[in-house]
Amino acid sequence: MRQAILSGALVCLLLPAAACKIVPNPDPNDQSEALASQTDEARMAAYADANWESQVLPVIAEHEVAYDTWRQALSQGLDAAGEAHGLRPDGEANPWNFVVSGTGTVTEAKLDSRAAKMQVDMDGDGAADVVLQLGPIIRGTAMRDAMPFVVFTDFRDQIEFAKLARAMNERASAGLTRPEGDVIGQTVSFTGVFTLRAAGDTPEIVPVEIEMGATP
């Protein structure tokens, strides 16, 4: 065996350089080829998952405000509420995003859908004040746009950036303990993120945490 190896090496030395190519062993720590072979969806899902515990949840914890406190700030105008409690990407043209927590009563629910949601009365008047988007299909880009560490220029293009928003929404949905059965009239406590473009709009919240309670 040793003689055969030495013979092969000798042949390689005697051949012209163009006829003998030395291939280096791959670096086991180099993930670039594996990442390049992934789809946009898979890469953005991996990005959302990798940053969820270390960055997303700390941002939410830092900027969380009680719903009633947020409503009081909003009474002074959207920009006033935004300056006090909001998050948004660089640029005044971008809408404000907020992180709120609160407890209300479910007035309407659609749980047998991939776009599952609940409407919630927050002030006891019987009318819904917010919508909780349970997903996994969730509208909007609030979860992405509320994150200061997410910068558009770090991504390839608008298509990839849009897929990141979807991946972060799906990650939020996957972390919920999903309600079941007839939840109308039950209380629900939540913490979540939403975008607000006008003061009179109904917040469509992407919750990262919900807890169902008993009927009041």
VEXBA-674756 format. One record per residue: chain; residue in three letters; residue number from 1; x, z, y of N, C-alpha, C, CB in turn. Coordinates in steps of 0.02 Angstrom, whole numbers, plus 50000, padded with zeros to 5 digits. Last residue first. Glycine has a CB too. Example, Ala and Ser with C-alpha at 12.3 -4.5 7.8 and 13.67 -1.06 7.14 Angstrom:
BEGIN
REC   ch    aa     i     n.u     n.w     n.v    ca.u    ca.w    ca.v     c.u     c.w     c.v    cb.u    cb.w    cb.v
REC    A   SER     2   50642   50354   49888   50684   50357   49947   50645   50394   50002   50704   50286   49970
REC    A   ALA     1   50660   50390   49716   50615   50390   49775   50660   50390   49835   50565   50452   49776
END
This chain:
BEGIN
REC   ch    aa     i     n.u     n.w     n.v    ca.u    ca.w    ca.v     c.u     c.w     c.v    cb.u    cb.w    cb.v
REC    A   PRO   216   46739   51630   51824   46734   51688   51869   46669   51725   51860   46741   51666   51941
REC    A   THR   215   46794   51589   51662   46744   51576   51713   46736   51639   51757   46676   51557   51680
REC    A   ALA   214   46973   51613   51644   46904   51618   51622   46857   51599   51679   46888   51690   51598
REC    A   GLY   213   47102   51489   51673   47076   51557   51667   47004   51555   51645   47082   51594   51733
REC    A   MET   212   47247   51392   51638   47175   51398   51641   47154   51470   51633   47142   51356   51587
REC    A   GLU   211   47382   51339   51728   47359   51393   51683   47284   51400   51692   47395   51460   51697
REC    A   ILE   210   47516   51225   51752   47446   51243   51759   47430   51298   51709   47399   51182   51749
REC    A   GLU   209   47653   51145   51827   47630   51204   51791   47556   51214   51804   47669   51267   51812
REC    A   VAL   208   47671   51036   51895   47724   51050   51847   47706   51111   51806   47792   51061   51883
REC    A   PRO   207   47550   50915   51949   47570   50984   51933   47630   50986   51885   47512   51021   51901
REC    A   VAL   206   47528   50818   52078   47561   50811   52013   47585   50880   51993   47621   50758   52016
REC    A   ILE   205   47379   50800   52171   47437   50840   52154   47462   50823   52084   47420   50914   52159
REC    A   GLU   204   47318   50731   52300   47319   50714   52229   47384   50741   52200   47312   50636   52218
REC    A   PRO   203   47226   50795   52434   47289   50797   52397   47279   50780   52323   47321   50866   52403
REC    A   THR   202   47128   50688   52529   47126   50738   52476   47192   50738   52439   47068   50725   52427
REC    A   ASP   201   47160   50666   52706   47162   50643   52637   47157   50701   52588   47226   50603   52623
REC    A   GLY   200   47172   50708   52837   47107   50712   52806   47104   50690   52733   47059   50673   52844
REC    A   ALA   199   47303   50683   52875   47282   50752   52868   47215   50759   52832   47276   50784   52936
REC    A   ALA   198   47386   50560   52777   47342   50576   52834   47313   50646   52821   47285   50523   52843
REC    A   ARG   197   47473   50562   52671   47484   50512   52724   47442   50524   52786   47470   50443   52697
REC    A   LEU   196   47555   50665   52563   47498   50662   52608   47514   50615   52666   47480   50734   52634
REC    A   THR   195   47597   50689   52393   47610   50654   52455   47547   50655   52497   47634   50581   52442
REC    A   PHE   194   47635   50837   52296   47592   50782   52317   47618   50751   52381   47519   50805   52325
REC    A   VAL   193   47662   50948   52159   47690   50909   52215   47641   50853   52232   47760   50880   52196
REC    A   GLY   192   47619   51117   52104   47629   51045   52099   47650   51013   52164   47567   51013   52074
REC    A   THR   191   47550   51243   52008   47603   51227   52056   47617   51153   52049   47669   51271   52044
REC    A   PHE   190   47395   51332   51978   47441   51275   51971   47497   51279   52023   47403   51209   51979
REC    A   SER   189   47254   51393   51892   47310   51407   51936   47362   51353   51924   47340   51479   51923
REC    A   VAL   188   47082   51381   51880   47146   51351   51861   47197   51370   51914   47140   51274   51853
REC    A   THR   187   46927   51440   51811   46979   51442   51862   47042   51409   51835   46993   51515   51883
REC    A   GLN   186   46786   51341   51758   46842   51385   51745   46890   51385   51805   46878   51364   51681
REC    A   GLY   185   46694   51244   51792   46679   51312   51810   46735   51362   51796   46618   51334   51773
REC    A   ILE   184   46738   51143   51656   46700   51147   51718   46681   51220   51731   46637   51102   51715
REC    A   VAL   183   46799   51125   51536   46834   51168   51584   46797   51175   51650   46904   51140   51597
REC    A   ASP   182   46773   51102   51375   46734   51103   51437   46767   51152   51485   46660   51122   51423
REC    A   GLY   181   46929   51046   51300   46859   51067   51298   46826   51063   51367   46854   51136   51271
REC    A   GLU   180   47090   51095   51364   47047   51061   51317   46975   51087   51324   47072   51071   51244
REC    A   PRO   179   47241   51073   51460   47176   51104   51448   47134   51062   51400   47138   51115   51514
REC    A   ARG   178   47412   51073   51409   47353   51034   51429   47288   51071   51413   47354   50966   51395
REC    A   THR   177   47546   51127   51483   47502   51150   51429   47433   51122   51446   47501   51229   51423
REC    A   LEU   176   47667   51003   51533   47607   51043   51544   47576   51068   51479   47556   51002   51582
REC    A   GLY   175   47773   50916   51518   47788   50988   51519   47727   51033   51526   47834   51002   51573
REC    A   ALA   174   47725   50788   51529   47746   50811   51463   47758   50886   51461   47809   50774   51442
REC    A   SER   173   47707   50776   51667   47649   50779   51623   47667   50808   51555   47619   50710   51615
REC    A   ALA   172   47841   50766   51709   47799   50821   51732   47739   50830   51686   47775   50807   51804
REC    A   ARG   171   47877   50647   51646   47911   50709   51628   47871   50770   51650   47982   50711   51659
REC    A   GLU   170   47795   50557   51712   47785   50568   51640   47819   50631   51617   47810   50508   51600
REC    A   ASN   169   47853   50564   51839   47783   50582   51829   47769   50599   51756   47736   50526   51853
REC    A   MET   168   47979   50514   51809   47973   50583   51832   47901   50607   51827   47997   50589   51904
REC    A   ALA   167   47947   50382   51773   47980   50426   51725   47973   50500   51745   48054   50408   51718
REC    A   ARG   166   47895   50331   51893   47852   50337   51834   47881   50385   51783   47841   50268   51801
REC    A   ALA   165   48010   50337   51972   47950   50375   51991   47904   50384   51932   47913   50338   52048
REC    A   LEU   164   48092   50246   51902   48111   50317   51905   48051   50360   51924   48169   50327   51957
REC    A   LYS   163   48028   50129   51927   48025   50154   51858   48049   50227   51855   48068   50111   51812
REC    A   ALA   162   48063   50112   52060   47992   50122   52042   47986   50151   51972   47954   50056   52048
REC    A   PHE   161   48199   50089   52045   48177   50148   52081   48104   50164   52066   48187   50138   52157
REC    A   GLU   160   48200   49966   51980   48226   50025   51945   48201   50089   51978   48303   50023   51944
REC    A   ILE   159   48144   49891   52086   48111   49894   52020   48134   49955   51982   48126   49829   51980
REC    A   GLN   158   48234   49901   52190   48168   49931   52198   48132   49938   52131   48126   49890   52246
REC    A   ASP   157   48395   49931   52111   48349   49894   52154   48282   49930   52156   48341   49821   52129
REC    A   ARG   156   48490   50029   52063   48505   49957   52065   48461   49919   52114   48497   49927   51996
REC    A   PHE   155   48523   50178   52158   48491   50142   52104   48498   50067   52116   48417   50161   52099
REC    A   ASP   154   48568   50240   52268   48603   50257   52205   48575   50217   52147   48596   50332   52191
REC    A   THR   153   48484   50209   52371   48544   50168   52364   48585   50186   52302   48588   50175   52425
REC    A   PHE   152   48386   50312   52365   48371   50244   52343   48434   50203   52329   48329   50209   52395
REC    A   VAL   151   48418   50468   52297   48432   50424   52353   48424   50351   52329   48503   50436   52383
REC    A   VAL   150   48378   50629   52259   48363   50560   52238   48370   50514   52299   48292   50555   52206
REC    A   PHE   149   48392   50753   52314   48450   50725   52280   48439   50654   52256   48469   50769   52221
REC    A   PRO   148   48267   50790   52365   48320   50771   52411   48380   50738   52377   48343   50831   52450
REC    A   MET   147   48114   50742   52305   48178   50767   52282   48235   50745   52328   48192   50743   52211
REC    A   ALA   146   47996   50685   52337   48006   50753   52361   48076   50780   52344   47953   50798   52332
REC    A   ASP   145   47993   50565   52272   48009   50564   52343   48019   50634   52373   47954   50529   52380
REC    A   ARG   144   47958   50595   52138   48023   50565   52154   48041   50577   52227   48022   50490   52139
REC    A   MET   143   47831   50649   52156   47881   50687   52119   47951   50660   52132   47866   50685   52044
REC    A   ALA   142   47762   50546   52226   47778   50610   52258   47833   50648   52222   47716   50654   52261
REC    A   THR   141   47713   50422   52200   47785   50432   52191   47808   50500   52220   47825   50375   52225
REC    A   GLY   140   47560   50370   52112   47602   50394   52166   47674   50407   52148   47573   50455   52194
REC    A   ARG   139   47464   50425   51970   47473   50384   52029   47524   50415   52077   47406   50374   52065
REC    A   ILE   138   47502   50434   51799   47494   50470   51862   47508   50423   51920   47541   50532   51865
REC    A   ILE   137   47475   50451   51633   47475   50401   51686   47456   50435   51751   47425   50342   51670
REC    A   PRO   136   47460   50565   51550   47526   50546   51573   47529   50489   51624   47566   50526   51515
REC    A   GLY   135   47390   50662   51691   47425   50606   51659   47414   50601   51584   47497   50612   51672
REC    A   LEU   134   47344   50754   51781   47375   50779   51720   47411   50724   51681   47323   50811   51676
REC    A   GLN   133   47324   50787   51944   47337   50730   51900   47376   50755   51838   47376   50674   51937
REC    A   LEU   132   47203   50873   52026   47263   50883   51985   47270   50825   51938   47259   50951   51947
REC    A   VAL   131   47145   50863   52189   47142   50832   52123   47208   50847   52088   47129   50755   52127
REC    A   VAL   130   47058   50974   52302   47119   50941   52276   47103   50910   52208   47177   50992   52270
REC    A   ASP   129   46929   51010   52333   46978   51004   52388   47042   50969   52366   46994   51073   52415
REC    A   ALA   128   46760   50991   52289   46830   50985   52270   46874   50975   52331   46839   50927   52221
REC    A   ALA   127   46639   51116   52333   46664   51047   52338   46739   51046   52321   46652   51019   52409
REC    A   GLY   126   46608   51250   52332   46578   51207   52281   46601   51136   52282   46505   51208   52287
REC    A   ASP   125   46675   51334   52413   46614   51303   52441   46581   51256   52392   46631   51266   52505
REC    A   GLY   124   46796   51393   52379   46734   51424   52357   46670   51394   52384   46735   51494   52375
REC    A   ASP   123   46915   51333   52404   46890   51380   52454   46822   51409   52438   46888   51347   52521
REC    A   MET   122   46952   51241   52307   47001   51292   52325   46973   51345   52373   47061   51260   52357
REC    A   ASP   121   46899   51154   52170   46874   51185   52232   46921   51244   52248   46799   51209   52224
REC    A   VAL   120   46967   51011   52094   46969   51084   52100   46945   51106   52169   47039   51111   52087
REC    A   GLN   119   46965   50896   51961   46952   50909   52032   46939   50983   52040   46891   50866   52057
REC    A   MET   118   47087   50834   51849   47036   50883   51863   47028   50888   51939   47054   50953   51833
REC    A   LYS   117   47132   50699   51735   47135   50735   51799   47079   50786   51803   47130   50686   51858
REC    A   ALA   116   47217   50572   51641   47177   50634   51644   47186   50669   51711   47195   50681   51586
REC    A   ALA   115   47244   50441   51601   47249   50459   51672   47207   50522   51684   47224   50400   51718
REC    A   ARG   114   47210   50435   51473   47282   50438   51486   47295   50450   51560   47316   50373   51464
REC    A   SER   113   47072   50544   51439   47099   50483   51466   47174   50491   51475   47065   50466   51534
REC    A   ASP   112   46990   50658   51430   46997   50612   51373   47023   50544   51396   46929   50604   51337
REC    A   LEU   111   46969   50730   51544   47027   50748   51503   47039   50700   51446   47018   50817   51476
REC    A   LYS   110   46912   50750   51689   46914   50693   51644   46977   50701   51603   46912   50625   51683
REC    A   ALA   109   46806   50859   51782   46865   50847   51741   46857   50785   51698   46880   50908   51696
REC    A   GLU   108   46755   50961   51919   46747   50899   51880   46811   50888   51841   46730   50838   51926
REC    A   THR   107   46784   51085   51967   46717   51058   51980   46703   50996   51939   46709   51043   52054
REC    A   VAL   106   46873   51230   51937   46865   51160   51917   46793   51138   51928   46885   51150   51843
REC    A   THR   105   46931   51330   52068   46881   51321   52016   46872   51248   52001   46814   51354   52035
REC    A   GLY   104   47101   51389   52098   47035   51365   52117   46990   51358   52057   47039   51299   52154
REC    A   THR   103   47255   51439   52165   47205   51449   52112   47137   51426   52138   47203   51523   52089
REC    A   GLY   102   47422   51373   52197   47358   51404   52214   47314   51411   52153   47324   51363   52266
REC    A   SER   101   47559   51294   52280   47532   51331   52222   47467   51364   52244   47583   51385   52195
REC    A   VAL   100   47644   51144   52329   47597   51199   52340   47579   51232   52274   47533   51173   52375
REC    A   VAL    99   47751   51043   52412   47746   51080   52350   47700   51140   52363   47817   51104   52324
REC    A   PHE    98   47735   50880   52488   47729   50952   52489   47728   50980   52418   47666   50974   52527
REC    A   ASN    97   47793   50746   52590   47777   50772   52524   47779   50848   52527   47827   50744   52469
REC    A   TRP    96   47752   50626   52717   47772   50693   52696   47751   50708   52624   47743   50746   52744
REC    A   PRO    95   47808   50452   52719   47758   50506   52720   47787   50573   52698   47698   50487   52676
REC    A   ASN    94   47926   50371   52827   47907   50393   52760   47857   50450   52764   47969   50415   52720
REC    A   ALA    93   47966   50352   52955   47911   50310   52931   47886   50332   52862   47933   50237   52929
REC    A   GLU    92   48077   50427   52980   48013   50455   53002   47953   50414   52978   48012   50459   53076
REC    A   GLY    91   48202   50453   52862   48163   50403   52898   48094   50429   52916   48157   50339   52858
REC    A   ASP    90   48240   50508   52698   48263   50495   52767   48220   50441   52799   48337   50475   52768
REC    A   PRO    89   48097   50575   52608   48159   50537   52613   48177   50525   52686   48153   50470   52575
REC    A   ARG    88   48033   50743   52633   48024   50670   52632   48093   50636   52634   47981   50647   52691
REC    A   LEU    87   47937   50890   52632   47996   50855   52608   47983   50780   52613   48015   50875   52535
REC    A   GLY    86   47867   51027   52730   47869   50963   52695   47938   50940   52674   47840   50912   52738
REC    A   HIS    85   47843   51141   52805   47844   51148   52732   47859   51083   52694   47779   51175   52709
REC    A   ALA    84   47858   51115   52944   47860   51183   52918   47873   51186   52843   47796   51219   52934
REC    A   GLU    83   47847   50979   52959   47906   51012   52985   47914   51082   52956   47903   51015   53061
REC    A   GLY    82   47719   50963   52901   47778   50933   52871   47842   50966   52894   47781   50860   52886
REC    A   ALA    81   47636   51028   52989   47641   51052   52920   47703   51026   52886   47579   51032   52881
REC    A   ALA    80   47660   50943   53099   47675   51015   53104   47682   51046   53034   47620   51052   53144
REC    A   ASP    79   47613   50823   53050   47684   50830   53064   47705   50903   53071   47703   50792   53127
REC    A   LEU    78   47475   50853   53039   47515   50836   52980   47589   50845   52993   47501   50765   52959
REC    A   GLY    77   47409   50998   53126   47429   50928   53123   47476   50916   53064   47463   50907   53187
REC    A   GLN    76   47365   51124   53115   47402   51109   53177   47426   51036   53178   47462   51156   53183
REC    A   SER    75   47315   51129   52990   47266   51131   53045   47299   51118   53112   47231   51199   53047
REC    A   LEU    74   47426   51141   52910   47397   51075   52919   47346   51073   52976   47364   51052   52855
REC    A   ALA    73   47444   51279   52907   47492   51238   52943   47464   51169   52957   47558   51232   52903
REC    A   GLN    72   47333   51310   52827   47337   51337   52895   47386   51297   52937   47357   51412   52893
REC    A   ARG    71   47370   51247   52709   47310   51225   52745   47311   51250   52817   47246   51249   52709
REC    A   TRP    70   47482   51324   52672   47490   51253   52688   47430   51227   52728   47498   51211   52624
REC    A   THR    69   47420   51444   52646   47470   51441   52699   47480   51369   52721   47537   51471   52676
REC    A   ASP    68   47341   51406   52537   47309   51430   52598   47357   51428   52658   47283   51501   52589
REC    A   TYR    67   47441   51372   52441   47395   51322   52466   47363   51343   52532   47340   51308   52414
REC    A   ALA    66   47607   51432   52467   47538   51444   52446   47492   51393   52478   47516   51516   52465
REC    A   VAL    65   47746   51328   52427   47708   51367   52476   47637   51376   52451   47709   51332   52546
REC    A   GLU    64   47908   51285   52370   47838   51302   52354   47807   51345   52408   47835   51338   52287
REC    A   HIS    63   48041   51258   52385   47996   51233   52436   47922   51248   52423   48005   51159   52443
REC    A   GLU    62   48108   51315   52275   48131   51329   52343   48079   51312   52396   48195   51291   52356
REC    A   ALA    61   48043   51262   52164   48041   51334   52175   48060   51351   52247   48088   51370   52126
REC    A   ILE    60   48076   51125   52179   48006   51147   52181   48001   51221   52196   47971   51131   52115
REC    A   VAL    59   48214   51132   52161   48187   51107   52225   48115   51130   52232   48191   51029   52227
REC    A   PRO    58   48221   51181   52026   48245   51221   52083   48220   51198   52151   48321   51221   52083
REC    A   LEU    57   48163   51068   51958   48127   51132   51961   48155   51179   52015   48131   51166   51893
REC    A   VAL    56   48265   50968   51982   48195   50959   52002   48160   51027   52010   48158   50915   51952
REC    A   GLN    55   48392   51020   51933   48381   51001   52002   48308   50998   52023   48413   50936   52015
REC    A   SER    54   48393   51067   51799   48448   51085   51844   48435   51070   51917   48509   51048   51823
REC    A   GLU    53   48280   51019   51734   48292   51091   51737   48343   51109   51791   48315   51117   51670
REC    A   TRP    52   48294   50876   51763   48232   50914   51771   48246   50989   51781   48187   50904   51711
REC    A   ASN    51   48398   50790   51740   48397   50826   51804   48338   50873   51812   48397   50776   51859
REC    A   ALA    50   48374   50734   51615   48439   50767   51627   48438   50809   51690   48494   50715   51632
REC    A   ASP    49   48249   50674   51632   48256   50730   51587   48320   50770   51600   48255   50706   51514
REC    A   ALA    48   48279   50572   51723   48229   50623   51740   48238   50685   51696   48158   50596   51733
REC    A   TYR    47   48372   50498   51646   48391   50527   51711   48343   50584   51730   48390   50473   51766
REC    A   ALA    46   48293   50457   51539   48351   50500   51526   48374   50534   51591   48409   50459   51496
REC    A   ALA    45   48204   50375   51608   48178   50434   51572   48235   50483   51558   48144   50412   51506
REC    A   MET    44   48293   50278   51652   48261   50320   51701   48230   50382   51669   48207   50280   51738
REC    A   ARG    43   48331   50223   51527   48381   50253   51571   48350   50299   51623   48422   50200   51606
REC    A   ALA    42   48209   50174   51479   48246   50224   51441   48297   50260   51485   48280   50193   51381
REC    A   GLU    41   48175   50080   51579   48131   50135   51564   48168   50192   51528   48072   50111   51521
REC    A   ASP    40   48280   49987   51571   48270   50027   51632   48228   50089   51617   48236   49984   51687
REC    A   THR    39   48356   50000   51406   48309   49971   51454   48307   50015   51517   48238   49965   51422
REC    A   GLN    38   48532   50002   51364   48465   50032   51368   48421   49994   51417   48471   50106   51390
REC    A   SER    37   48657   49950   51375   48613   49919   51326   48542   49947   51328   48642   49927   51257
REC    A   ALA    36   48721   50031   51465   48706   49962   51486   48657   49929   51438   48771   49922   51489
REC    A   LEU    35   48739   50146   51390   48692   50147   51446   48671   50077   51467   48721   50184   51505
REC    A   ALA    34   48837   50101   51301   48772   50123   51276   48720   50123   51331   48778   50193   51245
REC    A   GLU    33   48941   50074   51390   48912   50019   51350   48844   50038   51323   48959   50002   51292
REC    A   SER    32   48967   50201   51446   48945   50146   51488   48913   50090   51448   49004   50118   51527
REC    A   GLN    31   49016   50314   51388   48946   50299   51375   48922   50236   51411   48903   50358   51395
REC    A   ASP    30   49158   50370   51315   49135   50318   51362   49065   50297   51344   49184   50257   51361
REC    A   ASN    29   49202   50455   51219   49169   50485   51277   49142   50434   51327   49215   50532   51312
REC    A   PRO    28   49273   50379   51128   49209   50408   51107   49170   50439   51164   49220   50460   51053
REC    A   ASP    27   49343   50228   51165   49341   50297   51189   49274   50327   51170   49353   50301   51266
REC    A   PRO    26   49397   50122   51030   49350   50139   51084   49354   50213   51101   49279   50121   51063
REC    A   ASN    25   49567   50067   51009   49510   50106   50983   49464   50125   51040   49535   50169   50946
REC    A   PRO    24   49614   49901   51059   49618   49974   51064   49557   50007   51034   49625   49995   51137
REC    A   VAL    23   49679   49768   50969   49616   49794   50996   49620   49870   50999   49555   49772   50952
REC    A   ILE    22   49794   49643   50987   49788   49714   50973   49725   49741   51008   49851   49754   50996
REC    A   LYS    21   49808   49485   50916   49777   49525   50969   49769   49597   50947   49709   49495   50989
REC    A   CYS    20   49899   49344   50887   49893   49414   50864   49868   49457   50922   49961   49440   50837
REC    A   ALA    19   49916   49223   50941   49885   49225   50875   49874   49296   50850   49928   49188   50826
REC    A   ALA    18   49985   49232   51057   49915   49212   51061   49879   49219   50995   49910   49140   51085
REC    A   ALA    17   50116   49261   51017   50075   49314   51047   50001   49296   51047   50097   49327   51118
REC    A   PRO    16   50157   49191   50855   50153   49187   50928   50105   49239   50955   50132   49116   50950
REC    A   LEU    15   50220   49300   50723   50173   49250   50749   50177   49247   50825   50101   49267   50727
REC    A   LEU    14   50302   49407   50696   50331   49340   50692   50285   49287   50721   50347   49324   50620
REC    A   LEU    13   50220   49518   50706   50276   49512   50751   50304   49442   50753   50330   49561   50732
REC    A   CYS    12   50132   49495   50602   50106   49496   50670   50161   49488   50721   50068   49560   50682
REC    A   VAL    11   50218   49508   50493   50188   49443   50506   50163   49439   50577   50130   49429   50457
REC    A   LEU    10   50244   49645   50504   50298   49597   50513   50271   49528   50528   50343   49595   50451
REC    A   ALA     9   50118   49699   50474   50147   49710   50540   50202   49660   50555   50173   49781   50546
REC    A   GLY     8   50108   49658   50341   50060   49633   50391   50087   49642   50461   49994   49669   50384
REC    A   SER     7   50212   49731   50285   50215   49657   50283   50168   49628   50335   50196   49631   50213
REC    A   LEU     6   50168   49860   50302   50228   49839   50337   50234   49763   50340   50290   49868   50304
REC    A   ILE     5   50057   49856   50217   50048   49869   50289   50107   49845   50328   50036   49943   50301
REC    A   ALA     4   50119   49833   50094   50071   49784   50119   50060   49793   50194   50004   49789   50082
REC    A   GLN     3   50195   49948   50077   50228   49884   50084   50183   49831   50113   50254   49861   50017
REC    A   ARG     2   50096   50044   50064   50141   50048   50122   50175   49981   50134   50194   50103   50112
REC    A   MET     1   50042   50000   49940   50000   50000   50000   50043   50000   50062   49953   50061   50000
END
